Amino acid sequence: MNNRYHYAAKLLRLIDADTYELDIDLGFHIHAQHRIRLAGVDCPERGTARGWQTTVKAAQWWSNHEGHAQIHVIAYDRYGRIVAEIHPPQQPGNEAPDLAAWLLGRGCKPYKGK
C-alpha cells in the first residue's frame, strides 16, 4: 500500500499498548471498525508486568485526547491488521506528540519489522 490514507478515529478498545480496536470515520457517514497496529513501536505484551504498565500509559495518551485521533494508514501486517501512525486530533495549536513518539519516550522500543 503505497498511498497513505488519513482518517479520524475513535478508540473502542485498547488491546495492548501498540494494538487498538478503532471506529474509523471513512467519510460520508460511513464508519468501519478495525484492529490497528501502531507503526514504529514494539511494546511489551499486556500479560506481563511491564506490558500492563505500558498499556496504562497508552490509555493515558488516549484519555488526554478524549479517545479520538487521526490515523495515517501505512500497510497491513502479517496478521491482517492495519498498520498506522496515530496522531492527536487535528486542532489549531495542538503540538502534542504522536502516540508512537509518546510511547518511545516512556520505554517502548522502535519496531521496524513487518
WOPE-V794712 format. One line per field, one symbol per residue. ss: DSSP state (H for helix, E for strand, - for the rest). phi: phi as a letter, one per 20 degrees, with the letter a starting at -180 (. if undefined). psi: psi as a letter, one per 20 degrees, with the letter a starting at -180 (. if undefined). A space follows every 50 residues. Layout:
ss=???
phi=???
psi=???
This chain:
ss=----EEEEEEEEEEEE--EEEEEEEEE--EEEEEEEEE--EE------HH HHHHHHHHHHHHHH---EEEEEEEEE-----EEEEEE-----------HH HHHH----EE----
phi=.efdddbfbcfdbeebfcccecedeenlmdccdbeddffnccdffffdff ffffffffffgfffdlmdbddcfdadefenffdbecdfgfbgmedfffff fffffcofdfcdfd
psi=ohqpqpqqqppgpogahjpqpqopoirkkpqqpqppppqjpoqqqhirgh ggghhhgghggghhkkjqrpqopgaqaijjqppqqpqqqoqpjokqqrhg hghhikirqqpir.
